[in-house]
């Protein structure tokens, strides 16, 4: 998945059989392709800012080419023939998201914008593409996020255990699933910043020489400032009841600039930003999950799992609830969101809804995404690829239909939302 941390393109090739929450998935291959530095800088320049429309248009088509190349590279590494892939699900790169709505020209308007032109991907591959997943949920009265709870419920629910799935990407989000329940009792929302603030601080402090806190080393060398942390945690977003969604509009460059105006050392500032992520996640669980359900275990995915300092802080904040990685339930920490959009594209191809209204606030379940037909022969969709690079592969009759942990190449460790 290509997310708000802008680290790169995550690709998953997935076999899917069955339908709905009873579908069986088998991850054939997954891989992450980092964005070149100039591409990342160009994307940052148009994300949640006033931008030149020409730059947006050019990047839209350029990303279509890069997504195609990422899929081809992944398929080649896994020795999966491209022609065996029957459907591509393309989330794309979010450059603006305002699910709550804002006053604009006399009306309150909710909107979202992902780029990565699906027509380019379809033309290059000869495969149908499903893209623009968030727009229909917003049109149905939702926030357009989070959408991954569909996969969380499918794979993480348990008959006897209350579970919380947390993804720490640029933004952190959670899905709370009571034991033995349907989606009507699932609670899901963005908890606040994930890696986004940490990454921006590191990039600006090092003048772009580093883009994330590798292994949490900078945070580990500093001290958390309790006064600044307490002030940050008083932000009204953390008190707002779900459903709710966050993004670069709250935790982007303006937020980071205010942090840099403090007199803290770089190490202490990054330690405090790391604590903000951990404590805001814990606050969300305590305020909006524990009052309504017991939590037996927490499963974490996303780039944040590669930051030992952050994971230690989160485990301490959630004690005595055990904090584990999603690999313990067979779901790779770096591939979950790519897999999720493969599954959603598969459901869309079969005209089935895949939003969770309790998570997004939508008035009803809706079929997500728009279909770009390839106009060629390879059009019988039972596979999907995520706009950041997720593909559904035509399953072979002999392949066991079960969730397995894919072998994943090393990836840039800044997270994707």
VMD Tcl script that draws the C-alpha trace (Angstrom):
set ca {
  {0.00 0.00 0.00}
  {1.26 3.46 -0.85}
  {0.43 5.56 2.17}
  {0.90 8.83 3.97}
  {4.51 8.12 4.96}
  {5.33 8.14 1.24}
  {7.94 5.43 1.69}
  {7.12 3.41 -1.39}
  {4.89 0.95 -3.19}
  {3.79 -2.24 -1.45}
  {2.69 -5.09 -3.70}
  {0.83 -8.26 -2.76}
  {-0.24 -11.01 -5.15}
  {-3.09 -12.96 -3.61}
  {-5.18 -16.03 -4.40}
  {-8.77 -15.62 -3.23}
  {-11.57 -18.17 -3.17}
  {-15.04 -17.95 -1.69}
  {-16.84 -14.73 -0.85}
  {-17.37 -12.19 1.88}
  {-15.92 -12.82 5.32}
  {-15.77 -16.54 4.59}
  {-13.36 -16.05 1.71}
  {-10.02 -17.84 1.92}
  {-6.87 -16.02 0.92}
  {-3.37 -17.23 0.17}
  {-0.59 -14.69 -0.25}
  {1.46 -15.79 -3.25}
  {4.04 -13.01 -3.06}
  {4.67 -9.59 -1.57}
  {7.33 -6.99 -2.12}
  {8.00 -3.31 -1.42}
  {9.56 -0.89 -3.88}
  {10.80 2.38 -2.29}
  {9.94 5.65 -3.97}
  {12.96 7.37 -5.53}
  {13.91 10.41 -3.46}
  {12.81 12.92 -6.11}
  {9.41 11.22 -6.47}
  {8.90 11.29 -2.70}
  {9.82 14.97 -2.55}
  {7.44 15.75 -5.42}
  {4.61 13.92 -3.67}
  {5.25 15.76 -0.42}
  {5.15 19.02 -2.35}
  {1.57 18.37 -3.52}
  {0.19 16.66 -0.40}
  {-2.35 18.75 1.50}
  {-0.99 22.04 0.11}
  {-1.82 24.49 -2.62}
  {-0.16 22.94 -5.64}
  {0.27 23.42 -9.36}
  {-2.36 21.36 -11.16}
  {0.16 20.40 -13.83}
  {2.36 18.71 -11.24}
  {-0.61 16.72 -9.93}
  {-1.57 15.61 -13.42}
  {1.98 14.56 -14.31}
  {2.46 12.67 -11.05}
  {-0.89 10.95 -11.53}
  {0.28 9.39 -14.78}
  {3.86 8.84 -13.61}
  {2.65 6.86 -10.59}
  {0.58 4.68 -12.90}
  {3.84 3.72 -14.62}
  {5.64 3.14 -11.31}
  {2.83 0.97 -9.95}
  {2.95 -1.13 -13.11}
  {6.70 -1.56 -12.79}
  {6.36 -2.53 -9.13}
  {3.81 -5.20 -9.97}
  {5.95 -6.55 -12.80}
  {9.01 -6.67 -10.52}
  {7.09 -8.51 -7.81}
  {5.61 -11.01 -10.25}
  {9.02 -11.67 -11.79}
  {10.66 -12.19 -8.39}
  {7.94 -14.67 -7.41}
  {7.91 -16.32 -10.87}
  {4.21 -15.53 -11.24}
  {3.21 -15.07 -14.91}
  {1.64 -11.63 -15.31}
  {-1.10 -13.13 -17.48}
  {-2.22 -15.29 -14.53}
  {-3.25 -12.13 -12.64}
  {-6.91 -11.45 -13.32}
  {-7.59 -8.20 -11.50}
  {-5.64 -5.28 -10.07}
  {-6.79 -3.28 -7.06}
  {-5.14 0.13 -6.99}
  {-5.50 2.29 -3.90}
  {-3.12 4.91 -5.24}
  {-1.36 7.68 -3.35}
  {-3.50 9.92 -1.17}
  {-2.56 13.57 -1.63}
  {-5.63 15.03 0.09}
  {-8.24 13.64 2.45}
  {-10.92 15.61 4.26}
  {-13.50 13.05 5.29}
  {-15.07 15.24 7.98}
  {-15.93 17.92 5.45}
  {-15.19 21.64 5.33}
  {-17.04 24.78 4.25}
  {-16.29 25.52 0.62}
  {-18.12 27.98 -1.65}
  {-21.12 28.03 0.62}
  {-21.45 24.26 1.10}
  {-19.92 21.69 3.41}
  {-17.84 19.40 1.23}
  {-16.15 16.10 2.13}
  {-13.54 14.93 -0.33}
  {-10.55 12.73 -0.96}
  {-8.02 12.47 -3.77}
  {-5.77 9.56 -4.65}
  {-3.49 9.63 -7.69}
  {-1.94 6.83 -9.74}
  {-3.76 6.63 -13.06}
  {-5.62 3.32 -13.43}
  {-5.85 3.68 -17.23}
  {-2.06 3.57 -17.45}
  {-1.88 0.42 -15.30}
  {-4.61 -1.32 -17.32}
  {-3.06 -0.35 -20.63}
  {0.42 -1.53 -19.64}
  {-0.73 -4.83 -18.13}
  {-3.85 -5.69 -20.12}
  {-5.65 -6.31 -16.81}
  {-8.82 -4.78 -15.36}
  {-8.09 -2.27 -12.57}
  {-10.28 -1.24 -9.66}
  {-9.27 2.05 -8.06}
  {-10.63 5.04 -6.08}
  {-11.98 3.00 -3.18}
  {-12.58 5.82 -0.71}
  {-14.85 8.07 -2.75}
  {-17.98 5.91 -2.68}
  {-17.86 5.59 1.11}
  {-17.67 9.39 1.41}
  {-20.58 9.72 -1.01}
  {-22.54 7.38 1.28}
  {-21.95 9.69 4.22}
  {-18.77 8.07 5.56}
  {-15.31 9.46 6.19}
  {-13.74 7.26 3.52}
  {-11.47 5.73 6.18}
  {-10.49 3.44 7.68}
  {-11.22 0.76 5.09}
  {-8.85 -1.96 6.32}
  {-11.29 -3.11 9.07}
  {-12.91 -5.31 6.43}
  {-9.74 -7.43 6.31}
  {-9.17 -7.13 10.06}
  {-12.57 -8.63 10.74}
  {-12.06 -11.33 8.13}
  {-8.73 -12.55 9.52}
  {-8.36 -11.43 13.13}
  {-11.81 -12.02 14.67}
  {-11.99 -14.80 17.27}
  {-14.85 -16.69 18.86}
  {-13.58 -16.38 22.40}
  {-11.15 -13.45 22.46}
  {-11.58 -9.71 22.20}
  {-8.95 -8.44 19.80}
  {-7.68 -5.07 18.63}
  {-5.78 -4.72 15.37}
  {-3.55 -1.65 15.18}
  {-1.79 -0.44 12.05}
  {0.97 2.11 12.60}
  {1.58 3.77 9.29}
  {1.90 7.48 8.67}
  {-1.36 7.63 10.62}
  {-2.21 5.01 13.25}
  {-5.60 3.31 13.23}
  {-7.29 0.54 15.14}
  {-10.02 -2.04 14.65}
  {-11.65 -3.41 17.80}
  {-13.41 -6.77 17.36}
  {-15.39 -8.20 20.29}
  {-15.41 -11.99 20.59}
  {-17.96 -13.91 18.52}
  {-19.55 -10.86 16.89}
  {-20.61 -9.50 13.52}
  {-19.44 -6.22 11.99}
  {-22.25 -4.27 13.66}
  {-20.20 -4.21 16.88}
  {-16.81 -3.54 15.29}
  {-15.26 -0.19 16.25}
  {-12.56 1.27 14.01}
  {-11.01 4.71 13.62}
  {-7.77 6.63 13.20}
  {-6.14 7.13 16.58}
  {-3.87 9.98 15.47}
  {-0.26 10.22 14.27}
  {1.66 7.04 13.57}
  {5.07 7.56 12.01}
  {4.15 10.78 10.23}
  {5.33 13.26 12.87}
  {8.45 11.25 13.73}
  {9.44 10.97 10.06}
  {8.95 14.67 9.37}
  {10.96 15.68 12.42}
  {13.85 13.42 11.42}
  {13.78 14.67 7.82}
  {13.78 18.32 8.80}
  {16.34 18.00 11.58}
  {18.74 16.10 9.31}
  {18.02 18.32 6.28}
  {16.71 15.32 4.39}
  {19.68 13.06 5.03}
  {17.41 10.70 6.95}
  {13.68 10.21 6.43}
  {12.83 8.11 9.49}
  {14.22 7.09 12.87}
  {15.96 3.84 11.96}
  {15.35 1.23 14.69}
  {14.05 4.01 16.96}
  {17.65 4.87 17.80}
  {17.22 8.65 18.02}
  {14.15 8.36 20.25}
  {15.98 5.85 22.46}
  {18.81 8.34 22.98}
  {16.47 11.10 24.13}
  {14.08 11.73 27.02}
  {10.33 12.23 26.73}
  {9.25 15.70 27.84}
  {6.18 15.05 30.05}
  {4.86 18.63 29.85}
  {4.94 18.77 26.06}
  {3.47 15.26 25.80}
  {0.61 16.15 28.15}
  {-0.09 19.31 26.14}
  {-0.15 17.39 22.85}
  {-2.49 14.74 24.28}
  {-5.01 17.45 25.18}
  {-5.71 17.97 21.48}
  {-9.44 17.77 20.80}
  {-8.96 15.04 18.18}
  {-8.03 12.52 20.84}
  {-11.22 13.27 22.77}
  {-13.53 13.18 19.73}
  {-15.72 10.11 19.55}
  {-15.35 7.74 16.59}
  {-15.87 7.34 13.73}
  {-13.11 9.80 12.90}
  {-10.20 10.04 10.52}
  {-6.87 11.88 10.63}
  {-4.21 12.79 8.11}
  {-1.57 15.21 7.00}
  {-4.04 18.08 7.43}
  {-3.75 17.63 11.23}
  {-0.23 16.24 11.60}
  {1.62 17.64 8.62}
  {4.18 20.39 8.22}
  {2.37 23.04 10.31}
  {2.12 20.68 13.29}
  {5.80 19.76 12.98}
  {6.84 23.39 12.66}
  {5.20 24.13 16.02}
  {7.11 21.27 17.61}
  {10.38 22.54 16.18}
  {9.70 25.93 17.80}
  {10.14 24.33 21.24}
  {13.53 24.45 22.94}
  {13.89 20.67 23.22}
  {16.92 18.90 21.85}
  {16.41 16.91 18.65}
  {16.66 13.63 20.55}
  {14.13 14.68 23.20}
  {11.76 16.04 20.58}
  {11.78 12.79 18.59}
  {11.42 10.76 21.80}
  {8.38 12.86 22.72}
  {6.86 12.47 19.24}
  {7.34 8.71 19.52}
  {5.65 8.72 22.92}
  {2.78 10.75 21.41}
  {2.10 7.95 18.94}
  {2.19 5.24 21.62}
  {0.18 7.16 24.21}
  {-2.49 8.36 21.75}
  {-3.06 4.76 20.63}
  {-3.33 3.64 24.27}
  {-5.66 6.56 25.02}
  {-7.92 5.53 22.15}
  {-8.11 1.96 23.45}
  {-8.86 3.09 27.00}
  {-11.45 5.72 26.05}
  {-13.31 4.13 23.16}
  {-12.72 0.37 23.29}
  {-12.34 -0.88 26.86}
  {-15.62 0.67 28.11}
  {-17.53 -1.56 25.66}
  {-15.50 -4.76 25.35}
  {-12.72 -6.68 26.97}
  {-9.41 -6.73 25.10}
  {-7.45 -9.96 25.39}
  {-4.71 -9.16 22.88}
  {-3.51 -6.47 20.51}
  {-1.98 -7.19 17.09}
  {0.17 -4.53 15.44}
  {1.14 -4.12 11.79}
  {2.68 -1.39 9.65}
  {6.05 0.31 9.54}
  {5.81 1.23 13.20}
  {6.52 -2.39 14.11}
  {10.10 -1.83 12.89}
  {10.66 0.85 15.56}
  {11.62 -1.02 18.77}
  {11.42 2.15 20.85}
  {7.86 2.81 19.73}
  {6.85 -0.81 20.30}
  {8.32 -0.76 23.82}
  {6.43 2.43 24.62}
  {3.20 0.96 23.27}
  {3.62 -2.29 25.21}
  {4.24 -0.32 28.40}
  {1.24 1.94 27.80}
  {-1.06 -1.05 27.16}
  {0.19 -3.26 30.00}
  {-1.17 -5.77 31.07}
  {-2.77 -6.35 27.63}
  {-0.22 -8.24 25.49}
  {0.96 -6.43 22.35}
  {1.95 -8.74 19.49}
  {2.69 -8.47 15.78}
  {0.15 -9.64 13.20}
  {2.64 -12.25 12.02}
  {1.35 -14.32 14.95}
  {-1.98 -14.68 13.13}
  {-0.31 -15.29 9.75}
  {-0.50 -11.74 8.46}
  {2.76 -10.04 7.46}
  {3.20 -6.65 9.15}
  {4.31 -4.95 5.93}
  {1.72 -6.42 3.58}
  {-1.57 -6.13 5.44}
  {-2.90 -3.05 3.70}
  {-1.87 -4.24 0.24}
  {-3.67 -7.51 0.95}
  {-6.70 -5.56 2.18}
  {-7.13 -3.72 -1.09}
  {-6.69 -6.95 -3.03}
  {-9.59 -8.38 -1.05}
  {-11.70 -5.25 -1.51}
  {-11.07 -5.24 -5.25}
  {-12.09 -8.90 -5.39}
  {-15.34 -8.08 -3.59}
  {-15.99 -5.13 -5.91}
  {-15.45 -7.35 -8.95}
  {-18.25 -9.53 -7.60}
  {-20.49 -6.52 -6.81}
  {-20.26 -6.96 -3.05}
  {-19.82 -4.13 -0.50}
  {-16.57 -4.01 1.46}
  {-16.81 -0.94 3.65}
  {-17.66 -1.36 7.34}
  {-20.19 1.41 8.16}
  {-19.44 1.20 11.89}
  {-15.84 2.08 11.04}
  {-16.33 4.80 8.44}
  {-19.66 6.27 9.50}
  {-21.26 5.53 6.13}
  {-25.05 5.27 6.06}
  {-24.92 1.83 4.46}
  {-22.59 -0.81 3.02}
  {-21.54 0.11 -0.51}
  {-19.55 -1.42 -3.35}
  {-16.23 0.44 -3.40}
  {-14.11 1.60 -6.29}
  {-14.30 2.28 -9.99}
  {-13.52 -0.23 -12.72}
  {-11.11 0.52 -15.57}
  {-11.71 -2.09 -18.26}
  {-8.65 -3.26 -20.13}
  {-10.53 -3.82 -23.39}
  {-8.53 -6.96 -24.09}
  {-9.02 -10.65 -23.47}
  {-7.82 -10.90 -19.86}
  {-11.02 -9.68 -18.21}
  {-12.51 -12.42 -16.01}
  {-11.84 -10.87 -12.62}
  {-11.04 -13.18 -9.75}
  {-7.84 -11.51 -8.65}
  {-6.84 -8.06 -7.50}
  {-3.95 -5.70 -7.14}
  {-3.67 -2.71 -4.80}
  {-3.04 0.65 -6.40}
  {0.12 0.83 -4.46}
  {0.56 -2.60 -5.78}
  {-1.83 -5.40 -4.85}
  {-2.76 -8.07 -7.29}
  {-5.23 -10.90 -7.17}
  {-3.91 -13.99 -8.77}
  {-5.99 -16.67 -10.46}
  {-5.87 -19.57 -7.97}
  {-4.82 -22.99 -9.12}
  {-7.04 -25.90 -8.12}
  {-4.14 -27.54 -6.31}
  {-3.20 -24.50 -4.24}
  {-4.38 -24.65 -0.59}
  {-6.73 -21.74 0.08}
  {-5.45 -20.47 3.40}
  {-3.70 -17.46 4.86}
  {0.05 -17.86 4.88}
  {2.84 -15.52 5.81}
  {4.58 -14.32 2.63}
  {8.30 -14.03 2.26}
  {8.86 -10.27 2.15}
  {11.87 -8.46 0.86}
  {13.35 -5.80 3.15}
  {11.46 -2.53 2.83}
  {11.84 1.07 3.82}
  {10.74 1.12 7.42}
  {8.76 4.33 7.49}
  {5.16 3.13 7.54}
  {2.32 3.32 5.05}
  {-1.18 4.17 6.15}
}
mol new
graphics top color blue
foreach p $ca { graphics top sphere $p radius 0.5 }
foreach p [lrange $ca 0 end-1] q [lrange $ca 1 end] { graphics top cylinder $p $q radius 0.2 }
display resetview
